[in-house]
Amino acid sequence: MARHALRRIWLAAGQLALLSVLVFLLTSLLPGDAADVLFNEKTGTEQIARLRAEMGLDKPLAERFLDWSGGLLTGDLGTSFTGGQPVTRIVAESVGATAVLAGVTVLLAVPLALALGLLAGCRPGGRFDRTVTAVTLALDSIPDFVLSLALVAVFALKLGWLPSTWIGATTGDLFARPGLLVLPVVVLLARTVCQLARQVRAGTLGALRSGYAVQARRLGVGRTRLVLRHVLPNAAVPGVQQLARTGDTLLGGVLVVEAVFAVPGTATALIDAVQSRDIPTVQALTLLLAAVALFLNLAADLVSHRLSPKAEVLR
């Protein structure tokens, strides 16, 4: 297990290093730059060269990459071109709302998906199984922005039960107005739970039909103990692996949900940075999202390796 973990950590570190190079190159290819944006709004033609020099945009690409990568190693993400404040402050202010949305979604989705998948898998072909399968397939086919708009139209505009937007609210307002979380979290839960529940159901069916489960039933092991002690750990393996892939989808869904509900999170900061060509902020936020996706896949791989009954045999 330790050797496998070290291999995966080194691989993840190499992937992160490669991603940092790709992020820098791709953001450098964005049309225009912050000097062009500010030139159109605030400066004159004679000042554009001086403005680019102040921002360091006149340096060769290789020199800019060395400066940026050196800052990454020391925790210095640079200074915002448009706001003049440290990029670390922008990231810290924007990541709070995104972390709350994603964290609450995962905390609710995992037990809910496990329960639905286990109950459906334990009685395949039954009424509950058919209902779960039909509902999860239907919800999973609805795009996040369509579901968001539908929920806003019904529960915010028509019924008036819940707020439709976060405009004027901050992350700290969640403790006083928890209703702000309901609609965004429901949208994120829909696809996450659907995908996880189907994987857990498939894992449950496979575990119940395996040789050790058949032998345990022959030895008189009760159904509840069989499911909780033997079936659940093995059924959770495909669920954990799916959770990593769902994590990637969840990150994309969070960005869509933040845009629809005007959540002051990572998506808002990223969109503003792209529009203003604030390259240091775009690079930092993009690399942060990529690092989170890598970490989720690494954690899922290690957990599934530990849960899998083949892991110890193949080690």
LUMFI-891359 format. One record per residue: residue in one letter; x, y, z of N, C-alpha, C in turn. Coordinates in steps of 0.001 Angstrom, whole numbers, plus 524288, in hexadecimal, padded with zeros to 5 digits. Layout:
% LUMFI-891359
aXYZXYZXYZ...
//
This chain:
% LUMFI-891359
m8033B7FB4D8000080000800008000080361804EA80000a80788805018034580AF0809968039280DC280A7E7FE69r80F8C806377FBF38124A806C07F6F880EA1808D17F2C0h809DC806CE7F2A780604808AE7EED9804CC80E717EFCFa8045780FF87F4BF80328815697F5FF80793819087F43Bl80C64817767F51E810CA81AB67F377810FA81B4F7ED88r80FEC817027EABC80FDC817537E50C80BB481B257E327r8071B81ABD7E575802D581E2E7E3C2803E5823DA7E536i80659824D67E9B48078E82A317EB3E80B9282C967E790w80FA88298A7E6248138982B847E2728112182C8C7DD1El80D9D8290E7DB7C80AF2829D47D67F8079682EC17D6A0a804CC82F957DAED8018B834427DB6E804DF839307DB75a80970838F87DDF180CEE83D837DDFC80EDA83EC17D87Dg8103683AAE7D579811D783B907D01580D7883DC87CCC4q808AB83BCF7CD8A8043683DD57CA9E80332843917CBF0l803CA844E37D0F1802F484A4F7D28B8070A84DEC7D022a80BEE84C137CFE38100384F387CD6980ED88500C7C79El80D1F84BE77C4F380BC284C687BF6E807188500F7BEB3l8034F84FA97C23D7FEBD8530B7C1EE80038858C97C29Es803F4859D17C60A8059885F3A7C6D1807D7861847C1CBv80ACE85E517BEEA80CF5860237B9E88088E8611E7B5FFl804D285D7B7B5B08007A85E157B1FB7FD21862CF7B358v7FC128638E7B8627F8DC868057BA0B7FB8586D207B882f800A286D807B969803698724D7B80F80345873447B22Fl8044286F2C7AF218046386FD77A9737FF04871447A74Dl7FAF186E9C7A92B7F5B386F937A71C7F3C1874FF7A89At7F4C4876AC7AD717F31B87BEF7AEF97F637880227AC19s7FB0587EDA7AAA67FE27882A17A7B07FC20883477A21Cl7F91887F777A0417F6FA87FB779AF57F1C28829379AA6l7EFB48845C79F237EACF8874B79F0D7EB6C88C2E79BB7p7E79B88D60798737E81089212795247E803897067986Ag7EBAF89A937973F7EC0089F6979A327EE7789E8D79F7Ed7EF0B8A2AA7A2877F11D8A23F7A7CE7EEBD8A6917AB1Ca7F05E8A6B37B0157EE268AA927B3AB7EF5E8B01D7B1E5a7F3D98B0E17AF797F5398B6187AD967F16D8B7E57A959d7EFBF8B44A7A6047EBF08B5B77A1F57E6B78B74E7A45Fv7E50E8B45E7A86F7E0178B59C7AAFD7E0548BAEE7AD93l7E4878BBE57B0817E5158C0E27B31D7E6068C54F7AF35f7E8838C4017AADC7E9758C7EE7A6CD7E44E8CA027A4A3n7E0AD8C67B7A3D47DBA48C81D7A1AE7D8908CB707A57Ee7D9938CAB47AA8F7D64C8CD3D7AE6F7D8DE8D2007B0F6k7DDE68D1BA7B1FD7E0378D5AF7B5637E4EF8D8817B319t7E7918D6347AF7C7EC988D85C7ADEB7EC838DA687A858g7F0AC8DD127A6FB7F1538DEFC7A1B07F51C8DB9479EB5t7F57D8DCA0799A27F8D18D9617964F7FE7A8D98979807e8004C8DE1E799C4805D08DEB179B2E807418DBD47A031q803528DA2E7A3318046F8D7B27A837804488D1BC7A806i802A78CF7A7A3A9801D68C9D67A376806E78C6CF7A41Ca80B248C8C37A1D08102E8C60A7A24F812188C6307A7ECr811868CAA57AA85813348CB117AFF580FF48C78C7B37Fl80AF18C7307B24D807848C3DD7B56E808FC8BE1C7B4E0r80A398BC6C7B02480BE68B70A7AF5E811048B5F77B237a814838B9BA7B2308197A8B9047B4E3818A18B8997BAC7e815168BBAC7BCEB814018BB687C289811B98B61B7C405m80E998B3DE7C09580C318AECA7C1A980FD58AA3C7C063g814308AB5B7BDE0817C48A72B7BC638161A8A44B7B785l812628A6827B48F810688A3E07AFE9814148A4637AB46d818088A7BF7ABC681BC38A85E7A783820448A4817A7D4k820818A15B7ABFB824B589D8D7AC97823C8898D37A915p827ED896107A7A1827418913B7A4958240C88D3A7A7A3l82178889BE7A4BD81E0E885D77A72482105882677AAFCa825BC880B87A998828C287D4F7AD0B82A188800F7B22Ce82B81885067B1D882CD3887EF7B69B828168889A7BA1Br8238C889A07B7B081EC688A1F7BACF81D53884FC7BD6Ff81E32880987BAAA81CFD87B867BD028209787A5F7C19Dl8259287BA27C1168293587AB37C566827C187E037CA1Fd82642882E37C93F8249E886377CD9C81FB6884087D035w81BFC8823F7CCFE8170B880427CF1F817D487B1D7D20As81AB68777C7CFB981B9A872727D24881EDA8730F7D737g82291876B77D72D82583877B77DBEF8220F879CC7E043g81E5287D1C7DEDB81A9B87F067E2C08172787ABE7E4E3l81596876FF7E18981262872A67E3588152E86F897E798l81A3A86EA37E6D381D3286B887EA9D81D9F86E427EFE3t81D548736C7EFEE81DB28765C7F4D6818608781A7F6D8g81431876967F41980EF38781B7F5C380D5487D857F401d8104A87FE87F08880F04885137EE7B80C538846F7E933l80745885817E8FC8044D884E87E42980449889D57E0D3g8071C88DBF7E28780770892857DF808037A896997E13Bt8031389AB67DE207FF9E89F187DF417FBB089FBC7DADDs7F6E58A0C07DC527F2CB8A1797D86B7F40F8A61F7D4F0f7F36A8A5687CFCD7F46D8A9A47CC247F0738AE0E7CCBCt7EB998ACA27CDC47E76E8B08B7CDCC7E6538B2C07D337g7E6AB8AF897D73C7E5788B1637DC7F7EA278B3337DF8Fg7EECB8B1647DE0A7F37F8B2F07E0D17F4468B03B7E5FDq7F0EF8AC877E7647F17E8A9C77EC517F3CD8A4617EB70p7F6068A1F67EF817F84E89CC17EECD7F441898D07ECECv7F5E28956E7E95D7F24C8917A7E7497F0A888DAE7EB96t7F41B88CB37EF597F2AE889357F3A77EDE788B397F695r7ED61890607F7137E8D58928D7F9C07E3DE891AC7F68Bi7E4498925A7F15F7DFBF891787EDFF7DE0288BC87EE4Bv7E1C8888367EE1E7E0898829E7EE747DE11881597F3B1a7E046883667F7E37DE30882487FD167D8A8884527FDC6e7D78E888DB7FB857D24C88B1B7FC0A7CE4A8883B7F8C1s7CFEF886007F4587CC39883787F0CB7CB6787DB87F1F6v7CF3887B2E7F4617CEEB875897F4FC7CB26873F57F959g7C9D4877917FCD57C67B87635801407C11F874417FFA5a7BE708774E7FC587B92C875C67FAAB7B94B870C17F784t7BD378702D7F4297BDB186B687F1097BE9D866AE7F47Fa7C1F38673B7F8677C308862E57FBF77BE2D8615F7FF0Ev7BB1A8653F800A07B6498640F8038C7B27F8610780024l7B1AB862D07FB457AE158601D7F7BE7AFDB85A7F7F6BBa7B4D1859DA7F55E7B6C48549F7F4247B6D18512F7F8F7g7B860853527FD787B8A185033802427B35284E4980407v7AF7F851C6804117AA3485030805A77A80584C26801DEt7A90A84CDD7FCD57A724849277F8E67A965843B77F9D1v7AE77843667FAB47B0F583E4F7FB867AF0F83BCE80095l7AE9883EDC804C47ACD383CBE809CC7A75783A7C8096Dl7A40983CCB8064379EBC83AC78059A79E78836778017Da7A1AB836ED7FD677A1438334A7F9077A33182DDA7FA5Ev7A77682D6D7FD4F7A9C4828487FE5D7A60D824BA8015Dp7A40782647805EF7A068822B4808A179B5B821BC805A7l79977825C3802EC7949C825147FFF679561821417FB79a799B5821BB7F8AB79AC181E327F45679BC0818A87F63Cl79E8B818187FA9179F73812E17FCC179A53810437FE40a796E781337800CA791E7810FA8027078E9980F687FDB9l78E25812E07F9E478AFB811AB7F54978D4980D1A7F238g7926F80D277F176794E6808FC7EE7679487803B87F11Cl795508039A7F644794EF7FEA87F92178F667FC7F7F912l78B977FFE37FA3C786277FE117FA5A7845A7FC357F4FDa785F47FEFD7F0E3784687FD617EBA6787317F8617EA03g78C2B7F7DC7EB6278F217F3437E9DD78DAC7EE5E7ECDAc78BD77EF077F19F78A647EA717F4BD7855D7E7E27F2C8r7821D7EAEF7F02777D3D7E8B97EDFC77CD07EA3F7E836p780247E8037E4EB7801B7E97B7DF5E77AFE7E8027DCB7g7791B7EB897D987774437EA987D6B376F687EBF97D9BFg770017ED677DEBF76B797EED17E1E27698B7F44A7E099r7654E7F5CD7E32D762FC7FAE97E219766BD7FF547E385f769517FECC7E80C76CF4802E97E9AF7718D803497E5E6d773867FED67E43C777E47FEC87E08E7765D801517DB67r771D38001B7D9697701A8026A7D47876F4A8084E7D508t76D35809F87D98576C5880F8C7DA647717F8127F7DAAAv7753C8105C7DD9E77A59812EB7DE1877D0C8133C7D8D2t77CD480F027D5D377F5080EF97D0B377CE9812FF7CD14a777BC813417CCFF77515816F77C9887762A81C9D7CB1Bv775D481DB67D02A7769D823197D1FE77C48824DD7D12At78007821817D25C78583823017D1BE786E8823E27CC03l784DC820A17C88E785E0821707C2F878373826827C107a77EC3827AD7C2EE77C1D82C757C13277EFA831537C32Bl7805A831637C826782FD835F97CA5178873836B47C807d78B1F832647C71679072832C07C50E79094834EA7BF84s78C36834A87BCC678C0C8368E7B76078ACA83C5D7B701i7896D83ECC7BB6978807844577BB6178CEA847967BC64p78E4B84B3D7B8F6792D284EA27B9EC7921E851D67BEE8d7966E8531F7C15E79638855EF7C6587938A85B397C5CEf794B185E047C1A179264863407C12678C84862F87C031v78AB285EDC7BD707851285E437BC857824685D0E7C1A4l78473859707C4B47821D8582B7C9C17823685CE67CD60s7866C85FEE7CD34786CE8649B7D07978276868747CF37l781BE8697C7CA3477DB486D377C89B7784086B3A7C9ECa777668661A7C95777243863E27CA9977118864627D074l774EA863437D3BF77422863B87D9637734E869627DB05v7761D86CF27D89A775638727E7D9CE76FE88743F7D846a76E1A8728A7D3B0768EA8741C7D1DF7649A872347D580v7653986D737D78E7611986B2D7DAD17618886CF97E078f7660F86C017E2ED7668086CC67E88F768048724D7EA2Ba76A3B875587E69976BAD87AB17E7F2767CE87EAB7E5CAl7669E87E3D7E0BD7634D8822F7DE5475D7F881337DF3Fk75BC187C477DE8A7562487B337DF097547387A7D7E4B0l7572F877157E78A755A1875FB7ECF07580F879CA7F0D5g75C8F87BFD7EF7E75F1487FB37F3017614187D517F7ECw7625D8784A7F7DB76453875B17FC8E76A20876A87FD7Fl76D21877277F950772CC877587F9C77750087BDE7F695p7797687DF77F82C77BE88822B7F51277DF38800D7EFE4s77DAB883597EBF177F3E881AB7E6B4784D6883147E566t787568864F7E88D78C95888147E74178F8A8897F7EC31w794A78899A7EBB97980F88B377F009799A8890F07EF90i79758893E17EC28798E5899527EB677984F89C417F091g79C7489ED27F23479C6F8A1A77F72379DDE89E597FBCCa79E7D899347FB1079FCE895BB7FF6E7A58B8943E7FF2Bt7A7AE8929E8039B7AD0B890BE803F77AD0C88B598066Et7B1AB888FC806927B218883C4808EF7B076883D980EA3g7B1A7888188115C7B02E88877816D97AA53888AF817C8d7A75188A3E813C47A19F88A8C8145879F048853281489l7A1EE881018135379F9787BCD8133D79D8C87A3381891f7A02087BFE81CB679E6887A8A821F37994987D4082360a7987B881E48214B7939E884AE8225978F5F8837881E60r790F5881FC8199C78D2D880D98157278E9187BA6812DBp78DC58774F8158478F248723A8133978BEB870E680E72g787898739580DA67845C872988090378731873C6803FAl78B5E876F78044378E70878157FFA3790DF873317FD4Bl791D586F5B800A97947C86A9A7FEEA790D8866AB7FC5Cv78BD7866F57FD727884F862A77FC1678837861987F63Cl786D38656E7F31F786508647F7ED7D78B87863107EAEBp78FD5865DF7EC02794C98642F7E99F7965F85EA77EB1Cv7959E85D387F0117972C857F77F1CB793A8853CD7EF62v78EA2854E27EED778B1B8511B7EC5F78CC1850177E6BDv78E31854337E3FC78FFE8538A7DE90794E68502F7DE65l7989B851377E1D279D7784E3A7E1E179C92848A07E3B2l798E0847DD7E748797C58429C7E9367955B83F2E7E4FDa79239841767E19578F3B83E557DDD3792C583AC07DAB3r7967F83CE97D7F3799DC839B07D4A679DAA836787D7E2t79FB1838B77DC247A381835EB7DF5E7A127830F77E1AEv79C97831667E40079A1082CE17E66A7988C828DA7E24Ac796A582AB17DDD67950F8270D7D9B17999C823AF7D7E5q79E05826157D6E07A288823307D4F47A4B781F877D917l7A5138215C7DDE97A73281E0E7E2137A38C819847E350a79E7C81A857E38B79AC38166F7E4F779AD1811FE7E103r79B498133F7DBFF79B6C80F1F7D80C7A05380BC27D89Aq7A4BD80E3B7D9DE7A98580B397DA987A943807CA7DF76v7A710809DF7E3A57A680806BF7E86D7A2BD802387E781r79E8D803267E49E79AE67FEF47E35879DA37FAA37E052a7A0BE7FC227DC5E7A3947F8397D9497A7707F53C7DCB4g7AA277F8027E0367ADC27F5627E3B57AB057F1BF7E778t7A6647F3477E93C7A35B7EFF37ECC67A1B07EAE97EA09l79FD67EB5B7E53A79E487E6B37E2467A2E17E3017E187g7A7667E5397E02C7ABFA7E1F37DF717ADBB7DF4F7E475a7AD857E2367E8D27AF317DFFA7EDC77AB7B7DBB47EFA0l7A6597DC6E7EEE07A2927D87F7F0937A3087D36F7ED72r7A4D27D3DA7E8957A5527CF317E54E7AAB27CCAA7E5B2s7AE357CEFB7E8BA7B3867CCE37E9297B3957C7ED7EC7Ag7B7E37C5127EC0D7B84C7C01E7EED57B83F7C0B27F4B6y7BAD67C4BE7F6D67BB067C5367FC897B5B17C6847FEC9a7B26C7C97E7FBD17AD367CABB7FDC17A9B77C5E07FDA7v7AA2E7C2C37F9857A7207BDE87F9377A8A47BA387FDA1q7ADB87B9C27FEAA7AF837B65B802E07ADC77B85A80830a7ADD87BD88808E27AC217BFBD80DE47A6647BE9580EDEr7A32D7BED480AC979DA77BD8480B7879D027B7BB80CCFr7A0387B46680A8279FF27AED680BBB7A15A7ADC38116Fl7A4E57B0FF813857A68C7B04B818F97A2CB7B2CB81CD3g79E987B50E81AE579A9A7B73581E4F79B637BCD681FEAv79EBE7BFAC81D3D79F877C53481E7979A997C83C81D1Dg798BB7CB6C820CB793FD7CE6B81FEF794917D26181B95r790357D3E881935790647D769814B7792927DCC78162At790E57DED781AAE792CF7E40081C4D798AB7E3EE81D29r79A987DFEB81FEC7A03A7DF88820DD7A3307DE9E81BC5l7A0F47DB89818527A37A7DA83813517A4137DF8B8102Fv79FF57E2AB8101D7A0147E78080D0E7A3E57EB6C80F6Dl7A3A57EC26814967A6D97F02C817157AC8F7EE9F8179Ar7ADA47E9A8818AA7B2FB7E7F0819B27B5E27E627814D5h7B3227E4158110B7B5BC7E1BE80C8A7B46E7E47280760v7AF6D7E5AE8069D7ADD37E7ED801957AF4B7EDB58013Dl7AE397F0AD805567AF0F7F6538052D7B4AC7F7DF803DBp7B8BB7F5A8806747BE167F745805117BF697F64E7FF5Bn7BD967F1FC7FD2A7BEC37F0CA7F7B47BB597F3EC7F3F1a7B68A7F4F47F5817B31E7F8297F2397B4EE7FDD07F22Aa7B7A97FF6C7F6487B977804D67F6987BE03805F17F2EEv7C0CE801E17F12D7C56B802B37EDD87C3FD805867E8C4p7C03B803977E5A87BED2806947E0EF7BC7D80BE47E241g7B9E980C487E6D37B7CA811547E8717BC0B8154A7E993v7C032813897EC277C496817057ED4F7C742818BB7E849q7C809815097E4B27CA6F8166F7DFAF7C6FB81A377DCA2q7C1E1819597DCD77BE4E81CE67DA397BE448223B7DCDBl7BF21822567E2137BF268274A7E4E27C36E82ADA7E2D7a7C7F5828997E16F7CC2582BCA7DF3B7CA7F82E0D7D9FAr7C82A82AB27D6967C65882CB57D18D7C1E2830917D24Et7BE8C82F7C7D6267BA54833247D7517BC82838317D97Dg7C0F0837D77DC3F7C36A83C8B7DE467C4EC840457D9F0d7C6E783E1F7D59E7C8268416A7D1227C32F843F97CEFEt7BF0A840D27CE807BA0E842F67CCB27B7E4846EB7D089l7B89A845C57D5A17B69D849427D9AB7B94784E947D965l7BE5584E9E7D8487C10D8539C7D7C77BEBB856CF7D34Dg7BDC38542C7CEDF7BB4A856EA7CA8B7B5CA858B07CBE7g7B2E8855597CEBB7ADA1856C37D0567AD9285B567D41Dv7B16685B867D79E7B1C285FE37DB457B27C864FC7D850l7B5C4864E87D4407B69A869A97D1377B19586B727CE88v7AE96867A87CC677A9A1869087C9D97A5BB86B1D7CDD8v7A5578686E7D23D7A19E86A0A7D64B7A30686F6C7D875e7A807870637D9387A9A9875847DB257A82F879CD7D74Aa7A8BE878A77D2477A75887C927CE567A17387D927CE47v79E49879727CECD7989887A107CEA37969487CE97D36Ff7988F87B757D8077969987DAE7DCEB799D6882507DED1a79D88884237DBAD7A0CF888A57DD0D7A393887D47E23Fv7A5B0883297E2FC7A88E881EC7E7C57ADF8884707E76Dp7AFA38874B7EB737B4C5889E17EB497B92D8860A7EC58g7B9E3882567E8C67BDCB87E447E98C7C1E287E3F7E54At7C421879A27E4737C865879197E0BA7C6B287A677DB2Ba7C1F9878CC7D9B17C025879CA7D4587BFC987F9A7D33At7BD8E8828F7D6E87BD158882F7D6297C26F88ABA7D5A2a7C603889387D9137CB4D88B6C7D8D37CE09889EE7D3C0l7CD3E885087D1FE7CFC9883447CD317CD978860B7C866i7C8748869C7C82B7C607889457C3BD7C7C888EF87C385d7C7D5891957C8067C999897047C8297CF4C897787C677a7D283893B97C8347D816893EB7C6CF7D8DF8930A7C0F9v7D5E188F757BEA77D66288E7B7B9047D4A9893427B5E8q7D061895A87B7807CE6289A327B4A57D23589EC17B4D8s7D4DF89F617B94A7D8968A3B57B9D47DE248A22E7B85Br7DEDD89D427B6857E40289B397B5137E7D689B977B9A6d7E5D889AA07BE607E92889A937C3077EBDF895427C34Ei7F00C894AB7C05A7F28C88F9E7BF8C7F45488D107C4A6p7F6E988FCA7C8507F87F88D277CD2D7F3E988ABA7D02Bt7EF7B88D627D0467EAEB88B447D2FE7E8AD886987D00Ev7E860886ED7CAE17E680882827C7C27E9F587DC17C892q7EF0A87E8B7C87F7F2B287A367C92F7F215877B87CE93a7F1A587AED7D29B7F142878DE7D7E87EC3D875C97D8B7l7E7D1877EB7D6ED7E2D48753D7D7AF7E280870457D46Ct7E472870777CFA07E45B86BD37CC477E7C0867827CE8Dl7EC62868EB7D0507EFDD865027D29C7ED9C862DA7D7AFl7EAEB8661C7DAAD7E86A864467DF7A7E4478602A7DE4Dl7E0EF8612C7DA6A7DCE785D657D9007DF4C858567D700a7E37A858CC7D3F17E6218541F7D2037E88B851017D67Aa7EAD5853BC7DA427ED328510B7DEB97E91684E3E7E1FEv7E490850AA7E29F7E04D84E207E5917DE868492A7E2CAa7DDF58496E7DD937DC61844D37DA9B7E073840787DB19l7E577841D47DAE77E99083DED7DB8F7E96483B7E7E0FBf7E89483EB67E4EC7E85A83CB37EA437E3C1838FC7EAF7l7DF4583A4D7E8BB7DAB7836E17E92D7DBC3831927E6ABn7DE2D831997E2167DF6182CA77DF807E36C829887E287l7E74E82C2F7E4C97EB3B829807E7F67E8B98270A7ECC8a7E57182A067EF897E2E5827F57F4367DF53823677F2E9a7DC6F823CF7EE937D8F281F8C7ED097DC0281AA77EBB1d7E06581B447E9157E39C816C17E7AB7E5AE814027EC8Al7E7808170A7F0587E9A7814B47F51C7E564811FE7F851v7E0D7814797F8B07DC95812207FBB57DA9780D2B7F916s7D9C980D5E7F3F77D7DE808B37F13D7DBE7804527F162h7E0ED805A97F1347E507801A57F1AA7E4E27FF117F705r7E3B9802357FAF67E37C800088004A7DEA07FCB58011El7DA497FE477FEB67D5687FB707FF727D52D7F67F7FC25s7D7CC7F67F7F7B07D7547F2197F4227D99A7ED257F692p7D6D37E8E07F6787D8E87E4017F8A97DD8D7E1DC7F5A0k7DE4D7E39D7F0C17E2AE7E1C87EDA47E7B87E4AE7EEDBa7E7367E92B7F1847EBCF7EC717F2407F00A7E9A67F563e7EE7E7E7217F99E7F25A7E48E7FCE47F49A7DFBB7FA43v7F1757DD497F6E07F3617D8A77F4417F7637DA067F022l7F6637DE5B7ED5E7F9D67DFD97E91F7FE9A7E2DF7EAF5r7FEAF7E46A7EFD2802EF7E7B27F1AB8080D7E4B37F1AE
//
